[in-house]
Amino acid sequence: MDASYYEEITGIPHGLTIWLSDRLAEKDLAWTAEFLDANELGLALEQIADALSEHERPITPDERADMLALADRMQMDDRVFRALTICPDAESGRSAIDAREHR
């Protein structure tokens, strides 16, 4: 794996943690930080998605797209996708499931 690619992949979950910190509980931030410190990027992303969905925290379409794109790049299963379907859209207030039903 190319070093610049690795740095880019590593930076995304760190950035997401900072960007979403106002919507994550302290315990979830602590778990995410532990996973990141251990270089468990997939677990960190799953922790973020699970924490957001557990409390049905709103996320923007860009935040959702960034997390899903990272999960795809890391060749993760659909756990992140499934968790994020519960989170309402920060702009419309609809859940991702509702938005798909109204297309």
N, C-alpha and C positions, 0 to 999 in steps of 0.2 A: 504494500500500500504506500503510495506517494505521501511524503510528509505534509505537503500543503493540503492535500485532500483530507488527511487525518485531522489537521488543525481546524479546517473548516467544519468538519463533522463534529468535532469536540466543542467548538464554539457555539454551535446552535443550541444544544440543551442548556448551556450556561446562560445564553442570552434569553432563552425562554423562561428560565427560572427567575431572572431579574425582571423581565417584562411582565410576568404573571404573578409576581410576589404579592401584589395587593389582593389577589384572589385565592391564594393558597395559605392554609393554616401553618403556623410555626412548625408543627410536627412534620407536616408534609415537606416543608422547605428543608428541614433537618435531614429527613430521609433522602430527599433528592440530592442534597449536598454530599451526603455519605456515599451515595451511588456514584456521583460524579468524581469524588475524590478517589474512589476505587476503580475508576475508569470503566464503570458499568453503565455505559451510555444508554443502552436499551432499557435497562431497569429504571434509569432516571426518567426517561421519556414515558415509560409506562406509569411510573409513580405520579408524574405531573398529570397525565390524562386521567388516571384513576381518581386522583384527588379532586380535579375539576368536576368530573362526572358525579362523584359521591355527593357533592354539595350543589350540583346543578349550577355551577358557575358559568356566567355568560362568557363567550369568547367571540372574537371578531372572525369574519371569514378568512382574513389573512393569517391569523394565529392558527386557526384550524388547518388551513392549507400548509403552513410551515410544518406543523407537527406531523401531518399525514405524509408530506413529502419526505421528511426525515425518516419516518418509519419505513417508507418505501425504499429509500436509499440504503437503509441499514438491513433491508430484506427481513423485516419483522413480520410476524403474523398479524391478524386483524384485531388484536386486543386494543390497540390505541384507537383504531377506527370505531370499534364498538363502544368504547368509553366516551369518545367525543360525540357520538350521536345523541347522547343524553344532554349535553351542554347546549343551552339556548344560544341563539345567535345574538351577540351584543347589540347589533344594529336593528334587527327586526323583532327580537324577543321570542321568535319561534325556535323550537328545537330543530335540530338537523333533520329529524324524522318528519316533523310537520312541514318543513320547507320542501322536502322531496315529495310529499303528498300533494302539495299545492302547485306543482309545476304544470 
